[in-house]
Amino acid sequence: MSASKDSPVGSKPITRADIEAKLAEIGGEVDETVSNSKQMVMTAGAVAVAVVIAAVFLFGRRRGKKLRTIVEIRRV
């Protein structure tokens, strides 16, 4: 890809340092976005795990009440 003479960039050739600087700038933005997203995903995951544990507990408790056997002991 070559720059045309009417290009706003100018006649300065692109150097390796220019590319590395731009990649470092983009990489910094990506790292920041990833860290923010990771924290949000971890929070959502923790909430989901808590909801699943609560649901399992409540359904197990309900089933235990339905299937519970009552044993009556009498002394004679």
Secondary structure by P-SEA (a helix, b strand, c coil): cccccccccccccccaaaaaaaaaaaaaaaaaaaaaaaaaaaaaaaaaaaaaaaaaaaaaaaaaaaabbbbbbbcc
